[in-house]
């Protein structure tokens, strides 16, 4: 359709409501925090908790997780060795089954680990594998929650992505996101969804948009590693661990400001800067035009793009299919990766001093910056790569409030941790390797540390 045709097209109130109602619903469910029992949360978490309790009353969720990993392995093995038509001709099954030899091994290893963790105590197997700080943390705590969050978010995400909200907001935010971050305006919605919802939701949203042709490989990788931020709820857990709820306002403001600074720098240096600006499978871009045609205000052009998108995706059957696709993709691809990679990384952190060694270079930096108890603080600088909560747990044993504040803020800003967000990224279609994620984690640490320390000196 030409711009003149677009100008002539008149939208009915039904067309407008087809954009407005689902978009508002998506914002309310995924992105609007509220208080319940004195705690801040979002509706998607409340719904997830309700469904999780319901499922657990019938069957333990980890049974379903084991079955899910088994199905993912079975599909991949059948396709790898036999390539049957029922998989070839179904793009949902094909996406889940067409994996590399390494990913096939990860699924096999993940299944073995899940079974060992689930029944290891009964079978008298080593606690190192199934204990509450290693495999037990991944299977019973992390995946137990993510399994249902993926289910709920999979059917709520389309309200944000399929009915025009990103097209509408992208018109307004492009002039901020393009010059500052070299990203489309719609990527700002990913950041907000992560901040008030969950980082994994942000990654899932980014991966979905990348596969649909709205982001290039570089843009998607930059968004997932710079804007799929730790949620407000998770930040509250960190602040609670270090006993500084009274300073949460300062804490979260500093984390947000430093996170923006990192987002300005990290995507402009390797490895992110070296990722190609090609689209998924070299398909053509489906991104909305960022140039506003003559004769349109921002609002008019945003409404035109949004309503056009909503009309295209407004079919209820298509909505159900899109949601089911997202859930199936997350369950088949992400959960086995989290089980395997997350457990292995936590076992390494428990049994070896490797993260203490990796933290040694930060000791002289911390001493130079006059951080109290620099030696103890240095051990927390890299351990957050395994799990975001670990640094704040270690910080609770450090009796220096300023140091506790620095460690807590760093754990939020470092962003990438393998027990959740990092594993979700590796399980997605984004062009990022384990080494890429570790390098980005270190880059963020080096950039953020002096800024956070400087601000902590001012506060304390």
C-alpha positions, -999 to 999 in steps of 0.1 A, spaced: 0 0 0 13 34 -9 15 63 15 -14 80 -4 -35 49 0 -27 48 37 -38 84 40 -71 76 23 -78 46 45 -104 52 72 -104 31 103 -135 22 123 -138 23 160 -138 -15 159 -104 -14 141 -91 10 168 -104 -11 197 -88 -41 181 -55 -24 188 -63 -6 220 -79 -33 241 -53 -61 237 -25 -36 240 -39 -22 273 -45 -57 285 -9 -67 278 4 -36 296 -18 -43 326 -9 -80 328 28 -79 321 41 -44 329 20 -28 356 33 -33 392 9 -34 421 10 -43 458 -3 -76 471 3 -86 508 28 -57 510 49 -69 481 53 -55 447 44 -78 418 28 -80 384 -3 -99 373 16 -124 352 34 -135 383 1 -138 403 -15 -159 375 17 -180 373 17 -187 410 -20 -196 410 -15 -221 381 17 -235 396 -1 -242 429 -29 -258 410 -6 -281 389 15 -290 420 -16 -301 438 -21 -327 411 14 -336 400 48 -322 409 59 -298 382 94 -313 380 77 -345 366 64 -323 338 98 -307 333 114 -342 329 87 -352 304 92 -319 285 130 -324 283 124 -361 271 101 -349 244 126 -322 232 153 -349 231 131 -374 213 120 -349 187 156 -338 180 169 -374 178 141 -386 155 147 -356 132 185 -360 133 184 -397 123 152 -401 103 140 -367 91 103 -377 89 78 -357 70 55 -350 100 84 -329 114 96 -315 81 62 -302 72 54 -286 106 74 -255 112 67 -256 150 81 -291 153 109 -284 129 121 -254 149 122 -275 181 138 -306 164 163 -291 139 192 -286 163 230 -291 162 248 -322 175 259 -301 205 223 -291 213 212 -327 209 239 -337 235 228 -308 258 192 -322 258 204 -357 265 227 -345 293 199 -323 306 175 -353 308 201 -373 328 207 -344 351 170 -338 357 163 -375 366 194 -375 389 183 -343 406 147 -355 410 155 -389 424 192 -386 435 185 -384 472 163 -415 471 189 -434 451 218 -423 473 236 -403 446 261 -376 454 245 -345 470 268 -323 449 245 -329 419 210 -328 434 217 -305 464 198 -272 471 227 -251 459 233 -269 426 208 -291 406 181 -287 433 182 -249 429 178 -252 391 151 -279 389 130 -273 420 133 -235 424 142 -219 390 126 -242 364 97 -249 387 88 -212 383 99 -207 347 79 -237 334 46 -219 343 58 -184 336 67 -195 301 32 -210 298 14 -178 310 38 -153 293 35 -172 260 -2 -163 257 2 -128 272 32 -117 251 11 -116 218 -9 -87 234 23 -67 234 37 -79 201 8 -88 177 -17 -60 182 2 -28 173 16 -15 206 52 -18 195 44 -2 162 27 27 179 53 33 206 82 28 181 72 60 162 77 80 194 108 62 208 128 59 176 143 93 180 157 83 214 166 47 208 182 52 173 208 79 181 216 68 216 216 30 213 214 24 175 182 3 181 146 5 169 121 25 190 101 -7 197 130 -21 217 122 2 246 91 -19 253 114 -49 259 132 -29 285 101 -19 304 87 -55 302 119 -67 318 121 -40 345 86 -44 359 81 -81 348 110 -105 344 143 -106 324 133 -139 308 101 -123 295 123 -96 279 145 -122 263 115 -142 250 100 -110 236 133 -101 219 138 -136 204 102 -136 191 106 -102 175 139 -113 160 125 -144 144 96 -124 130 120 -100 112 117 -69 134 153 -69 146 186 -78 130 209 -103 147 230 -75 161 200 -55 174 184 -86 190 217 -95 207 222 -60 220 186 -58 233 188 -92 251 221 -84 268 215 -47 275 178 -42 280 164 -75 292 170 -62 327 165 -77 361 129 -71 373 120 -47 401 107 -78 421 141 -95 417 159 -63 427 138 -63 459 151 -98 467 187 -85 464 181 -54 485 164 -76 511 194 -100 512 217 -71 520 193 -55 545 189 -22 528 152 -19 520 153 17 533 177 26 505 158 8 477 150 41 459 187 51 456 196 15 448 173 11 419 179 46 405 217 39 405 211 5 389 189 21 362 214 49 354 244 27 353 225 2 332 218 29 306 255 39 306 264 2 299 238 0 272 254 31 255 289 15 255 287 -23 254 268 -27 221 294 -5 203 323 -28 212 330 -65 204 315 -90 206 282 -72 201 295 -48 175 308 -77 153 274 -94 150 259 -90 115 230 -67 108 212 -94 88 177 -107 96 167 -141 108 175 -167 82 183 -138 59 146 -130 56 136 -95 47 128 -70 74 92 -67 86 100 -37 108 77 -7 105 91 23 86 108 46 111 104 76 88 71 95 93 56 104 58 47 139 50 12 149 61 13 127 92 17 136 128 35 111 150 2 100 166 -15 95 132 14 75 118 17 55 150 -20 47 149 -19 38 112 9 13 118 -6 -1 150 -41 -6 135 -27 -22 104 -7 -46 126 -38 -54 147 -60 -60 117 -34 -84 103 -31 -104 136 -66 -99 150 -78 -134 143 -84 -153 175 -72 -186 161 -39 -170 150 -35 -156 185 -39 -191 200 -15 -205 175 11 -178 181 8 -183 219 12 -220 216 42 -216 194 59 -194 219 53 -217 248 64 -248 228 95 -231 217 104 -220 252 97 -254 267 116 -274 241 146 -251 236 151 -231 268 143 -255 296 168 -282 287 195 -256 283 188 -241 317 188 -275 333 222 -285 318 241 -253 317 228 -239 350 235 -270 369 270 -274 356 280 -238 363 266 -240 398 285 -273 405 317 -256 392 312 -226 415 306 -249 445 335 -272 439 363 -251 425 379 -217 434 376 -206 397 353 -177 405 375 -166 433 405 -166 409 385 -147 383 377 -121 410 414 -116 420 420 -89 393 393 -68 408 409 -67 443 435 -41 435 408 -21 416 386 -22 447 414 -12 469 423 17 447 387 28 448 388 26 486 361 0 490 361 -15 525 369 -52 527 381 -52 491 394 -88 493 360 -102 503 342 -80 478 364 -91 449 352 -127 453 317 -115 444 325 -97 412 324 -127 389 303 -152 409 272 -133 397 277 -149 363 264 -182 378 234 -167 396 224 -132 403 214 -138 439 247 -153 450 267 -120 453 240 -105 476 240 -137 498 278 -135 501 275 -97 508 253 -104 538 284 -118 555 304 -86 548 300 -62 576 305 -30 556 273 -13 544 289 6 515 305 -27 503 272 -45 506 255 -17 486 282 -19 458 279 -57 456 241 -56 454 240 -29 428 267 -46 407 247 -79 407 217 -61 392 237 -42 366 258 -72 354 226 -85 340 237 -118 326 236 -148 349 237 -184 337 211 -199 360 184 -180 342 188 -151 317 221 -164 302 207 -199 298 175 -185 282 196 -165 257 217 -196 249 185 -216 244 171 -190 220 179 -183 184 200 -152 192 235 -153 178 254 -153 211 277 -180 225 286 -188 261 320 -170 255 302 -140 241 280 -138 272 310 -141 296 329 -113 277 298 -91 278 294 -98 316 330 -87 322 326 -56 300 296 -46 320 314 -52 353 344 -31 343 322 -2 331 298 -3 360 321 -8 389 338 26 391 305 45 386 287 25 413 316 29 437 317 67 431 280 70 437 283 47 468 310 70 482 285 99 478 257 81 495 278 67 524 
